[in-house]
Amino acid sequence: MSSVRYHESLKLLARMAMIRNTRPLPSKEVEKYVMKLYGFGPTRSLRALWCLKELDADFEFVPVNIIVGEHRRAEFLRLNPAGKVPVLIDGDLVLTESAAIVMYLADKYRDKGLLPADLNERAQAYRWTMFAVTELEQPLWRITRHTFLYSEARRLPQDVILAREEFVAMATILDRHMESRQFIVGDGMTIADCVTAYLIDWANEQHLIDDCPQLLAYLSRMYARPKAPQRIAEAFASVRAGT
């Protein structure tokens, strides 16, 4: 073989090697990851679950049994030092706080419509989401802490009374807002509904919306959706049954 032909053959082999090295790997060789949601039954994990289902997102649910203290284990505290669920893992992202998870997912899957495209509607979705986590959720937590979570010695019965009054006052505002509305913002489900519907179910367990007909109707409507998660009472029953 002449020197010229030899060098041409080497160049050809080198080009072939480059082609082999740059071609896409077979699908079975590509490491595929899916989002993981760490959560537990009747907690705010239900918000994130609902959002993921509405978005038709591919995810794995990882149960964290807070009753037996799994949320205090070192491996979970590395994900969330606060020791609370839910936690979303999406690639390198570790995200806590259920409302933040809902907002992130809606932004990631914008084509699904949970985050309105219109700027004004999007602003209203943010507004009512913040209203839910500040004006509705906080009094519900105070009621729960002082009737269930805290030891008897730490409970303040008077704070329960005040928290109930504060919740009802704010729920009445939302109840009026829901007149002639199917959803909190616009003509379809948004982040505001993902965050708020869970709270309305929580309040219903405490008989706090008995005089809010719009919210009672909204609650029934939202949980009739095909992709709605379990109601809080159902989730508690599942935990007790060990399912």
Backbone bond lengths (Angstrom), bond angles and torsions (degrees), N, CA, C in turn:
res aa  C-N    CA-C-N  psi(-1)  N-CA   C-N-CA  omega(-1)  CA-C   N-CA-C  phi
1 M - - - 1.461 - - 1.523 108.50 -
2 S 1.339 116.31 131.33 1.450 119.99 -179.68 1.517 110.53 -68.85
3 S 1.345 115.30 160.06 1.464 120.52 179.49 1.513 110.98 -60.28
4 V 1.340 116.43 -38.37 1.470 119.98 -178.35 1.521 110.35 -64.58
5 R 1.362 115.82 -48.90 1.462 119.93 -179.58 1.526 110.61 -63.31
6 Y 1.334 116.43 -35.87 1.468 119.74 179.16 1.529 111.02 -62.48
7 H 1.322 116.34 -47.06 1.461 119.77 -179.07 1.525 111.24 -67.42
8 E 1.344 116.69 -35.03 1.472 119.59 176.52 1.523 110.72 -64.66
9 S 1.337 116.48 -38.00 1.463 120.32 178.08 1.523 110.80 -65.33
10 L 1.354 117.04 -40.38 1.457 120.20 178.12 1.524 111.04 -62.27
11 K 1.352 116.13 -41.39 1.464 119.94 179.30 1.522 110.72 -63.16
12 L 1.338 116.61 -40.86 1.462 121.35 179.70 1.524 110.28 -63.25
13 L 1.335 116.98 -44.40 1.460 120.59 179.16 1.531 110.76 -63.14
14 A 1.336 115.47 -39.18 1.461 118.93 179.94 1.520 110.69 -64.41
15 R 1.356 117.24 -41.78 1.462 119.94 178.50 1.518 110.82 -63.89
16 M 1.331 116.74 -40.62 1.458 120.51 178.72 1.527 111.06 -63.26
17 A 1.332 116.71 -39.27 1.459 120.23 178.81 1.514 110.85 -65.23
18 M 1.345 116.37 -40.30 1.465 119.72 178.61 1.513 110.91 -62.69
19 I 1.341 115.73 -40.71 1.469 119.64 178.89 1.510 110.64 -62.87
20 R 1.366 115.95 -43.14 1.457 119.25 -180.00 1.525 111.10 -63.92
21 N 1.333 116.50 -38.15 1.465 120.35 -175.84 1.521 113.69 -76.23
22 T 1.327 117.05 -20.59 1.464 119.49 -177.26 1.521 112.63 -103.65
23 R 1.317 119.19 -5.71 1.459 119.43 179.73 1.529 109.87 -71.23
24 P 1.323 116.83 153.80 1.463 119.53 179.47 1.520 111.42 -61.65
25 L 1.290 116.12 142.52 1.461 119.67 176.77 1.515 110.07 -68.16
26 P 1.310 118.53 148.19 1.469 119.69 172.68 1.516 109.68 -55.76
27 S 1.320 116.17 149.74 1.457 120.93 -174.60 1.515 112.43 -56.15
28 K 1.311 117.28 -33.77 1.460 119.14 -177.67 1.524 111.90 -71.17
29 E 1.376 116.46 -17.14 1.450 119.26 -179.72 1.529 111.72 -93.32
30 V 1.328 117.31 -11.65 1.456 120.75 -179.43 1.528 108.97 -82.28
31 E 1.316 115.42 124.38 1.460 119.04 178.91 1.516 109.03 -74.08
32 K 1.280 116.73 118.06 1.460 121.43 -178.90 1.515 109.72 -102.72
33 Y 1.333 116.33 135.96 1.448 119.54 176.40 1.513 108.20 -120.10
34 V 1.287 115.33 152.06 1.454 121.40 173.47 1.523 107.31 -125.05
35 M 1.314 115.57 154.18 1.450 119.61 175.94 1.519 109.64 -63.04
36 K 1.320 115.12 149.69 1.455 120.94 176.34 1.521 108.88 -122.14
37 L 1.314 115.07 134.14 1.457 120.21 174.69 1.521 107.92 -115.09
38 Y 1.323 116.03 115.71 1.455 121.84 175.59 1.528 107.36 -89.95
39 G 1.322 116.66 125.13 1.454 118.53 -177.38 1.508 112.92 -162.38
40 F 1.308 114.40 -177.09 1.459 120.83 -179.08 1.524 109.31 -150.16
41 G 1.310 115.29 128.30 1.456 126.73 175.77 1.515 118.53 1.59
42 P 1.328 116.90 -107.90 1.470 120.80 -169.87 1.523 113.63 -82.53
43 T 1.316 116.85 52.60 1.459 121.87 177.94 1.520 108.69 -124.70
44 R 1.317 115.92 -175.05 1.461 119.55 178.95 1.528 112.65 -66.26
45 S 1.323 116.58 -2.95 1.463 120.64 170.93 1.523 110.70 -56.34
46 L 1.339 115.99 -29.74 1.465 120.32 -179.04 1.523 111.56 -60.25
47 R 1.327 117.23 -33.41 1.465 120.45 177.13 1.529 110.75 -60.01
48 A 1.328 114.77 -52.50 1.455 119.61 -177.59 1.526 111.24 -64.98
49 L 1.326 116.50 -39.23 1.464 120.32 176.96 1.522 111.05 -59.14
50 W 1.329 115.37 -45.72 1.459 120.66 -179.25 1.522 110.11 -59.57
51 C 1.317 115.87 -46.55 1.459 120.65 -179.55 1.528 111.27 -60.26
52 L 1.317 117.20 -47.59 1.464 121.22 179.65 1.523 112.13 -58.94
53 K 1.325 115.55 -40.06 1.462 119.42 -179.64 1.521 111.53 -70.09
54 E 1.313 117.06 -41.23 1.461 120.15 178.40 1.523 111.29 -63.43
55 L 1.320 116.08 -30.99 1.464 120.93 -179.62 1.520 113.19 -84.87
56 D 1.331 117.58 -5.34 1.469 122.10 -175.30 1.527 110.99 56.13
57 A 1.322 116.26 35.64 1.464 121.09 -178.37 1.528 110.62 -79.17
58 D 1.313 114.61 148.80 1.459 121.32 176.74 1.526 107.67 -86.01
59 F 1.324 117.61 118.79 1.449 120.29 -177.81 1.522 110.48 -153.73
60 E 1.322 114.64 163.34 1.464 122.09 175.26 1.520 107.90 -116.45
61 F 1.318 116.60 131.51 1.458 120.16 176.02 1.518 109.20 -93.27
62 V 1.330 115.70 125.38 1.463 121.50 -179.85 1.525 107.55 -111.50
63 P 1.338 118.44 108.04 1.469 120.08 -178.20 1.523 112.04 -70.25
64 V 1.327 115.17 137.51 1.463 122.58 175.54 1.524 106.10 -122.99
65 N 1.313 116.23 105.09 1.462 120.72 -174.90 1.523 110.30 -78.90
66 I 1.330 115.75 99.60 1.463 119.39 -177.05 1.534 111.35 -74.64
67 I 1.316 116.91 -18.43 1.465 119.69 179.19 1.529 110.77 -66.23
68 V 1.327 116.38 -37.72 1.471 120.04 179.44 1.525 111.64 -96.66
69 G 1.325 117.08 7.39 1.458 120.26 172.78 1.514 116.36 86.47
70 E 1.334 118.65 18.37 1.462 119.62 -179.54 1.529 112.48 -64.24
71 H 1.332 116.46 -22.83 1.468 119.53 179.71 1.527 111.94 -74.75
72 R 1.336 117.57 -8.50 1.466 121.08 178.94 1.527 111.81 -101.80
73 R 1.309 117.14 0.02 1.455 120.06 -179.89 1.531 110.45 -73.67
74 A 1.320 115.55 150.93 1.466 120.95 -174.32 1.526 112.07 -57.60
75 E 1.319 116.71 -40.91 1.466 118.96 -176.64 1.522 111.94 -65.29
76 F 1.347 117.08 -33.08 1.460 118.48 177.54 1.521 111.04 -79.29
77 L 1.322 117.71 -37.56 1.462 120.76 179.27 1.522 112.01 -64.03
78 R 1.326 117.06 -22.26 1.464 119.27 174.28 1.531 110.26 -67.96
79 L 1.339 116.19 -29.55 1.461 120.04 177.26 1.514 111.39 -80.16
80 N 1.318 116.16 -44.05 1.461 120.99 179.15 1.523 109.13 -140.04
81 P 1.323 117.23 101.31 1.469 120.36 -179.08 1.526 112.84 -58.36
82 A 1.351 117.47 -20.75 1.465 119.99 177.67 1.522 111.88 -74.71
83 G 1.335 116.89 -13.40 1.458 120.17 178.29 1.511 113.61 68.48
84 K 1.337 117.02 34.69 1.464 120.38 -178.06 1.517 111.05 -124.61
85 V 1.322 115.22 153.87 1.454 122.10 174.69 1.537 108.11 -108.82
86 P 1.338 115.32 154.98 1.457 129.91 5.54 1.525 112.88 -88.59
87 V 1.338 114.06 165.88 1.456 122.85 171.03 1.521 107.10 -133.52
88 L 1.321 116.42 131.34 1.464 121.59 177.42 1.515 109.41 -106.72
89 I 1.333 116.22 131.48 1.455 122.11 173.76 1.518 107.57 -113.14
90 D 1.319 116.57 119.74 1.466 121.93 178.80 1.519 107.65 -132.89
91 G 1.335 115.79 94.18 1.462 119.69 -174.75 1.513 109.72 65.86
92 D 1.335 116.07 -122.03 1.463 120.88 179.59 1.525 112.43 -86.10
93 L 1.314 116.63 -6.67 1.470 120.34 -177.25 1.523 111.13 -84.22
94 V 1.320 116.12 129.62 1.460 122.58 171.37 1.525 106.26 -117.93
95 L 1.329 116.18 114.95 1.456 120.17 -173.00 1.520 110.60 -124.21
96 T 1.317 116.01 129.32 1.461 122.34 176.41 1.519 108.99 -111.57
97 E 1.322 115.95 177.05 1.471 124.77 -178.67 1.528 110.05 74.73
98 S 1.325 115.39 114.28 1.462 120.98 -171.83 1.526 113.00 -60.17
99 A 1.328 117.89 -40.94 1.464 119.40 -179.69 1.521 110.84 -66.42
100 A 1.337 117.05 -39.05 1.463 120.69 177.69 1.527 110.43 -63.74
101 I 1.329 116.77 -38.77 1.467 120.71 178.25 1.520 110.37 -62.88
102 V 1.321 116.89 -44.95 1.466 121.01 178.88 1.524 110.26 -60.44
103 M 1.315 117.58 -45.63 1.457 121.06 -178.61 1.530 111.50 -65.42
104 Y 1.321 116.41 -40.24 1.467 120.37 177.72 1.525 111.41 -62.44
105 L 1.322 116.28 -47.58 1.464 120.20 -178.19 1.522 111.39 -63.63
106 A 1.332 116.65 -41.47 1.463 119.61 179.21 1.519 110.91 -63.02
107 D 1.333 116.92 -35.44 1.460 121.41 178.27 1.525 110.41 -71.79
108 K 1.322 116.87 -38.72 1.468 120.91 -179.68 1.529 111.33 -65.52
109 Y 1.333 116.25 -38.69 1.468 121.19 -179.08 1.535 109.53 -110.58
110 R 1.305 116.73 58.53 1.468 121.10 -173.81 1.522 112.76 -59.83
111 D 1.325 116.32 -30.31 1.461 119.13 -177.84 1.523 112.40 -65.75
112 K 1.330 117.54 -14.61 1.466 120.94 -178.98 1.527 112.83 -82.56
113 G 1.336 117.75 -15.12 1.454 120.21 171.52 1.514 117.45 90.51
114 L 1.335 119.08 1.36 1.471 118.86 178.38 1.527 111.74 -69.67
115 L 1.321 115.91 -20.68 1.463 121.29 172.97 1.528 106.38 -112.67
116 P 1.323 117.82 109.94 1.474 120.28 -174.04 1.524 112.70 -56.34
117 A 1.321 115.50 142.85 1.463 120.97 177.84 1.523 111.23 -74.10
118 D 1.318 116.59 -35.37 1.455 121.31 179.62 1.531 110.05 -69.80
119 L 1.336 116.67 131.56 1.458 121.06 -175.82 1.526 112.58 -60.26
120 N 1.327 117.61 -44.07 1.465 120.39 -178.70 1.528 111.61 -65.19
121 E 1.335 116.21 -42.42 1.467 119.10 177.87 1.525 110.76 -66.82
122 R 1.334 116.10 -36.53 1.465 118.76 178.63 1.522 109.91 -64.65
123 A 1.327 116.78 -39.95 1.462 120.43 177.48 1.524 110.82 -61.32
124 Q 1.332 116.69 -40.98 1.464 120.06 178.47 1.525 111.49 -67.17
125 A 1.328 116.53 -35.21 1.472 119.61 176.80 1.528 110.50 -64.09
126 Y 1.332 116.32 -41.92 1.465 119.80 175.79 1.536 110.19 -63.05
127 R 1.330 115.81 -44.04 1.463 120.28 -178.25 1.520 111.99 -56.77
128 W 1.347 116.40 -51.28 1.460 119.67 -175.40 1.528 111.79 -73.10
129 T 1.334 116.92 -26.77 1.466 119.39 173.87 1.522 109.93 -65.03
130 M 1.335 116.44 -44.98 1.468 120.32 177.99 1.535 111.19 -66.17
131 F 1.319 116.63 -37.61 1.460 120.87 176.40 1.530 110.12 -58.66
132 A 1.317 115.73 -42.21 1.469 120.27 -178.46 1.526 111.62 -63.80
133 V 1.342 116.77 -47.16 1.468 118.73 -173.45 1.531 112.63 -79.10
134 T 1.328 117.62 -17.09 1.460 119.31 179.13 1.523 112.35 -101.98
135 E 1.325 117.01 -51.96 1.459 120.60 -172.88 1.534 113.91 -86.18
136 L 1.322 117.55 -27.16 1.468 120.60 -178.69 1.528 112.59 -101.82
137 E 1.298 116.56 -45.38 1.462 119.39 -173.17 1.527 112.77 -71.23
138 Q 1.322 117.07 -39.17 1.464 119.28 -175.19 1.535 113.10 -62.44
139 P 1.337 119.80 -47.21 1.468 117.37 176.40 1.522 113.34 -63.72
140 L 1.341 117.23 -31.98 1.463 119.42 177.12 1.525 110.67 -64.14
141 W 1.330 116.69 -39.71 1.460 120.12 177.63 1.523 111.07 -65.05
142 R 1.324 116.97 -40.18 1.467 119.52 179.48 1.526 111.04 -62.68
143 I 1.314 115.86 -40.88 1.468 119.79 177.46 1.528 110.24 -62.07
144 T 1.327 116.16 -45.60 1.466 120.54 -177.62 1.528 111.59 -65.66
145 R 1.320 116.19 -41.85 1.472 118.89 -179.97 1.529 111.70 -62.43
146 H 1.330 115.86 -43.99 1.460 119.57 -173.00 1.537 114.09 -88.51
147 T 1.333 116.22 2.06 1.465 119.23 174.24 1.523 112.71 -120.31
148 F 1.331 116.70 -14.89 1.464 118.42 -172.93 1.525 113.49 -140.76
149 L 1.330 117.63 -52.14 1.457 120.41 -170.71 1.526 113.35 -75.23
150 Y 1.317 117.22 -44.18 1.453 120.18 -178.27 1.530 111.18 -74.23
151 S 1.318 114.98 154.11 1.463 119.48 172.64 1.526 108.68 -67.03
152 E 1.303 115.67 159.84 1.472 120.63 -178.36 1.537 111.71 -53.40
153 A 1.318 116.10 -39.13 1.462 119.98 -176.23 1.526 112.46 -66.84
154 R 1.325 116.97 -26.03 1.468 120.27 -176.76 1.528 113.24 -95.49
155 R 1.299 118.37 -8.39 1.464 120.64 -175.65 1.530 111.45 -75.23
156 L 1.330 114.24 141.30 1.462 121.42 179.33 1.530 108.99 -119.12
157 P 1.326 117.45 94.84 1.469 120.47 -177.84 1.529 113.27 -54.90
158 Q 1.319 117.35 -34.77 1.464 119.85 -179.32 1.525 111.35 -65.00
159 D 1.333 116.62 -33.95 1.460 119.36 179.65 1.525 110.77 -68.72
160 V 1.321 117.07 -30.91 1.466 120.37 176.11 1.532 109.46 -62.85
161 I 1.313 116.12 -44.05 1.471 120.49 179.56 1.527 110.40 -61.36
162 L 1.336 116.25 -46.82 1.464 120.47 179.84 1.526 111.49 -63.51
163 A 1.318 116.84 -42.26 1.462 120.65 -178.81 1.529 111.33 -64.71
164 R 1.315 116.95 -39.26 1.465 120.11 177.57 1.533 110.29 -62.63
165 E 1.322 116.42 -43.16 1.454 120.01 179.27 1.530 111.12 -63.13
166 E 1.323 115.84 -42.82 1.463 120.28 -179.21 1.523 111.35 -65.38
167 F 1.347 115.92 -40.75 1.461 117.99 178.88 1.521 110.67 -63.28
168 V 1.317 117.59 -49.06 1.466 121.06 -177.22 1.524 110.76 -58.71
169 A 1.329 117.46 -39.52 1.462 120.42 179.09 1.526 111.32 -61.41
170 M 1.325 117.10 -43.44 1.466 120.44 -179.88 1.527 111.61 -75.52
171 A 1.317 117.35 -35.75 1.464 120.63 178.19 1.524 110.80 -64.28
172 T 1.313 116.68 -33.22 1.471 120.68 178.10 1.520 110.85 -63.01
173 I 1.334 116.94 -36.03 1.466 120.70 176.93 1.523 110.13 -63.36
174 L 1.327 116.37 -46.09 1.463 120.02 179.12 1.522 110.76 -66.65
175 D 1.313 117.07 -37.20 1.459 120.90 179.07 1.530 110.46 -59.57
176 R 1.320 117.10 -44.34 1.460 120.61 177.81 1.528 111.25 -65.29
177 H 1.322 115.28 -38.59 1.469 120.15 178.48 1.525 111.40 -60.96
178 M 1.325 117.39 -32.88 1.468 121.40 -174.72 1.529 113.59 -81.49
179 E 1.313 118.19 -2.01 1.471 119.90 176.96 1.528 109.54 -60.15
180 S 1.323 116.00 126.45 1.475 123.49 -179.91 1.536 112.44 65.79
181 R 1.318 117.63 19.40 1.464 121.22 177.67 1.524 110.75 -119.68
182 Q 1.319 115.13 143.53 1.453 120.74 173.13 1.524 110.97 -92.10
183 F 1.328 115.58 -33.96 1.462 121.97 -178.79 1.522 108.54 -128.35
184 I 1.306 116.69 164.29 1.459 120.35 -175.83 1.520 111.69 -67.07
185 V 1.332 116.26 -38.26 1.468 121.38 179.79 1.520 109.12 -132.91
186 G 1.322 115.87 128.51 1.462 119.47 173.83 1.515 113.58 70.20
187 D 1.328 113.70 -158.31 1.468 120.84 -174.05 1.525 113.24 -104.49
188 G 1.311 117.58 9.52 1.458 120.04 -179.66 1.515 111.23 -148.09
189 M 1.315 115.07 171.02 1.456 120.53 -179.10 1.522 110.55 -66.94
190 T 1.338 116.61 138.33 1.458 122.03 177.69 1.524 109.73 -132.74
191 I 1.326 114.70 -177.37 1.464 120.14 177.67 1.527 111.05 -57.48
192 A 1.326 116.67 -32.18 1.469 120.03 -179.44 1.525 110.93 -61.76
193 D 1.323 117.02 -38.15 1.466 120.73 178.80 1.526 111.29 -71.67
194 C 1.340 117.05 -41.28 1.471 120.33 179.31 1.520 110.89 -57.73
195 V 1.339 115.64 -40.08 1.455 120.05 -176.91 1.527 111.34 -80.02
196 T 1.333 117.19 -40.15 1.465 120.99 -170.64 1.515 113.90 -81.84
197 A 1.322 118.37 -38.56 1.471 120.65 -173.89 1.528 111.12 -57.93
198 Y 1.326 116.79 -38.84 1.461 120.42 177.47 1.525 110.83 -60.46
199 L 1.337 116.93 -40.75 1.460 120.86 -179.58 1.523 111.93 -67.78
200 I 1.319 115.59 -36.09 1.468 119.14 179.09 1.527 109.79 -66.66
201 D 1.317 116.83 -36.86 1.465 120.07 175.57 1.527 110.45 -66.11
202 W 1.319 116.84 -40.66 1.471 122.34 177.09 1.532 109.63 -60.52
203 A 1.323 116.27 -45.99 1.463 120.69 179.38 1.525 111.68 -64.50
204 N 1.317 115.53 -35.95 1.461 119.88 179.42 1.530 110.85 -63.53
205 E 1.326 116.19 -35.00 1.466 120.25 177.12 1.527 111.10 -63.16
206 Q 1.330 116.39 -25.91 1.465 122.00 -179.72 1.538 111.91 -97.97
207 H 1.332 116.42 6.76 1.475 122.26 -178.23 1.529 111.95 57.37
208 L 1.319 115.21 39.57 1.462 120.07 -178.18 1.528 113.22 -95.41
209 I 1.330 117.42 -9.04 1.469 118.94 -179.66 1.531 110.87 -118.50
210 D 1.320 117.01 21.35 1.468 120.53 -179.50 1.525 111.81 -58.60
211 D 1.336 117.30 -29.82 1.462 121.08 -179.15 1.520 112.55 -103.84
212 C 1.331 116.05 22.21 1.472 121.53 179.47 1.530 108.75 -120.40
213 P 1.324 118.57 81.75 1.466 120.66 -174.23 1.525 114.29 -61.08
214 Q 1.327 116.84 -33.79 1.466 119.42 179.98 1.529 110.83 -67.83
215 L 1.322 116.28 -39.10 1.461 119.39 179.78 1.519 111.91 -72.11
216 L 1.317 117.32 -34.44 1.462 119.93 175.88 1.526 110.53 -63.47
217 A 1.333 116.08 -42.15 1.466 120.10 178.55 1.529 110.34 -67.72
218 Y 1.310 116.28 -41.27 1.469 121.70 178.24 1.530 110.58 -60.49
219 L 1.326 116.24 -43.22 1.462 120.86 179.38 1.525 111.22 -59.47
220 S 1.315 116.75 -47.24 1.465 120.69 179.44 1.526 111.15 -63.20
221 R 1.311 115.57 -40.67 1.457 120.97 -178.38 1.524 111.09 -64.94
222 M 1.320 116.13 -45.89 1.459 119.53 -175.97 1.526 112.08 -66.40
223 Y 1.340 116.25 -41.93 1.463 118.43 -177.56 1.528 112.78 -81.31
224 A 1.327 116.11 -1.76 1.465 120.06 171.93 1.524 111.15 -86.70
225 R 1.318 116.91 -7.81 1.466 120.35 179.12 1.532 110.02 -64.44
226 P 1.334 117.43 143.00 1.472 120.18 -176.70 1.527 114.09 -57.89
227 K 1.314 117.04 -30.56 1.467 119.72 -175.80 1.523 113.19 -103.16
228 A 1.313 116.41 12.96 1.466 119.64 177.92 1.526 110.02 -66.05
229 P 1.328 117.62 146.16 1.464 120.44 176.67 1.521 110.29 -78.90
230 Q 1.302 116.24 -175.42 1.459 120.85 174.69 1.523 110.40 -64.09
231 R 1.330 115.64 149.30 1.448 119.31 168.24 1.528 108.18 -68.57
232 I 1.320 116.61 161.23 1.464 120.14 -177.88 1.525 111.31 -58.50
233 A 1.335 117.09 -43.93 1.463 120.40 -179.68 1.527 111.09 -62.36
234 E 1.328 116.83 -39.50 1.454 120.92 178.81 1.531 110.52 -66.32
235 A 1.325 115.84 -40.13 1.466 119.62 179.63 1.524 111.02 -64.85
236 F 1.337 117.03 -40.22 1.464 119.95 175.56 1.529 110.81 -62.05
237 A 1.333 116.06 -42.31 1.469 119.95 179.90 1.528 110.74 -62.56
238 S 1.331 116.40 -38.38 1.473 120.09 178.46 1.518 111.21 -64.18
239 V 1.343 115.96 -39.87 1.468 120.03 178.80 1.529 110.15 -63.97
240 R 1.327 115.52 -44.82 1.468 118.79 -179.46 1.519 111.70 -64.32
241 A 1.338 115.61 -33.75 1.459 119.91 -179.60 1.531 112.16 -81.83
242 G 1.336 115.23 -9.56 1.464 119.05 179.43 1.497 113.22 75.80
243 T 1.369 116.82 26.96 1.469 119.74 -179.79 1.494 109.78 -106.65
